Amino acid sequence: MKTIYQKDDIILKILNETYTPDVLGFYSENRDYFDIYETDKPSNFYTYSFIHTLLNIEYNSFVKGKNIRYFLYSQKLAGDKIIGSISFTSINRTLSSCEIGYKIDHNYQHLGLGTAMLKLAKEDILKDLNIHRVQIHILPDNTASIKLAEKSGFRFEGQEYSLAKINHEWHDHLRYSLITDYVD
């Protein structure tokens, strides 16, 4: 697996703990927006110490091929600032499957970055991972994410009841999947 993927101005990069200030800034600046859609976080999540440890764990998980998070950059739009991320979790080599999650800085949404990021993931990362089936779970009221998933070729499969705890309440999610032709 590569630590960097690039197509045109879209750069996806694995980061280690030396990027703690940048990653903490990305999460902190988007806290109000991301927390609406994500599972509850520990009370110390938005601290240097927590993010430093998290990046170390994520990097080691990447090395082992278990879970992978790439951070999004666009030199034209934001220079060296992190403006998004895409993660591949629950990687199952036996089933050639994984789950995917993505987020874009609220200041850079509706610019086609999510579409470009998912296209790069589909064309290169999933191929390198040898993944056949990809799943994504989306809150029913997250219409922007639903449109992005559908535009990127994900198909609606159904609703998963009480899947994740967000803001101290259990929420249903919609399940979408993408089938690739990368595995024989």
N, C-alpha and C positions, 0 to 999 in steps of 0.2 A: 504494500500500500504506500502511496505517496503522501507526503506531508503537505504538499502544495498542489493545487489544481488551478489552472488559469485558462480562461477563454476570453479573448478580447480584453475588456477592462474588468472582468469579474475574476476575483482572486479568492479562493477558499484555502484557508491555512490552518493547520493544527498548531495550537499554541501550548507552550509549557508555562511553568510558574514564573518565568521572567517577565511575562506579559500581565502579571497580576494587576497593576494599576490600570491598564487599558481595558481589561475584561471587567474589573470592578466598575469602572466608569461607564461602560456599555450597559451593564445590568442596572446600575443605580440611576442613570439618566432615563431609563425606560421602565423603571419599577412600576409606576402607576399603570402603564399600559400592559406590560407583560403579566403582572399579577392577576389581571382580570381573567386570563386564559390558562394559567399554569397552576399546577398543584401547590399546595401550601409549602412554604419554605421554612427552614429553621430560623429562629429569631436572630441568629448571628450571620445569616446568609450575606448580607450587604456589608461585610467587613473584609479588610485586607487579609486577615488570617484565614478566614473561611475560603475565600476565592483562591488564595495561594494553595491551600490544601486540595481544593477541588480540581484545579488545573493539574496538579501533580497526579492525582488519582486518574483524571481523564487521560492524561498522556500515557500513563502505564496501561490503562485499559485499551488505548489505541495500539500500543506495542503488542499486546496480547490478542488483538483482533476481536475484542468483546463488544465494546461500545466506542463510537468515534464521533467527535464534534469538530467541525470545521467552522472557523470564523470568517465572515465575509468582509472583503475590502473592495473599494472601487476608487482607484487613484483619481479619476476624473471628478467624481462626486464628493469624495471625502478625504482624499490623501491617505494618511496612515491611520485613520480612525476606523475602529470596528463599527460596521453598520448592520450586521446581521449574523446569524449562525444557522447551521443545519447539522442535525445529529442523526446518527444511525445507531439504534439501540436494539437490544435483544437479538443480536446477530446470531443466527442459528445455521451453522455450516451444514448440518444434516438435512435440514429442510430448505436450505438456500433462501432464507428469509430474514427480514429485519423489520423494525419499525422506524419511522422517520419523523422528525419534528423540525420545525423551522421558525425563525422569528426575524423580523426586520425592524431596525430602529424606527421609532414613530416619526422621526423627521425625514425619513427616506422612503416612506411607503408610497405606493401608487406610481412608482417610477420604472416598473418592470424588473426590479432587482430580484424579487421572489421567483418570477418566471425564469429569469436567466440562471439563478442559483439552482433551481430544480432541474433545468435543462442540462446544466453541467453535471449535476449529480446523476441524472439518468444516463447520460451519454458516456461518462467516464468512471465515476466512483462506483456505481452499482455494477458496472461491467468488471472493474478491477476486483470488487468484492465477490464476484460470481454469485450475485443475488438474483433469484427468480421472482420472488414475491415480496412486495413492500406494502406495509400497512401504515395508515395514519389515522389518528383519532382526533376529531374536531368537535368543539362545542357547537350545538345546533344554531346558536345565534351569531357565530363567527362567520358571517357571510363572505368576508374578504378571503378568508382561508379556504372556505368551501369552493369559491370561484377559482382560486389559484390551483387547488388540487384537481378540480375537474378540467381546467384548461391544460393542466400538465399530464392528463391522461389517466388520472385515478378514477376508479368507478365506485359508486356508492354500493355498499354491501349490507348495511343495516345499522341498527341502533344498539349500543351497549349501555345497559341500564346501570346507573349508580357506579360508574367506572372510576371516577377520580374525585378527590376532595379538593375543592377550590374555594377559598375564602370561608373555610370551616363548614362547607356544605357539600354533600355528595351530588355529583352532576352526571347526567347522561351524556354520552358522546356519540357522534356518528362515525362509523367505520368506513374508510375508503381503502381500496387496494389498487396496486399497479402490478401487472404481470409483465416481466421482461422476457426476452428470448436469449438471455446470456448463458443459460445453463443447458447443457446437452441432455 
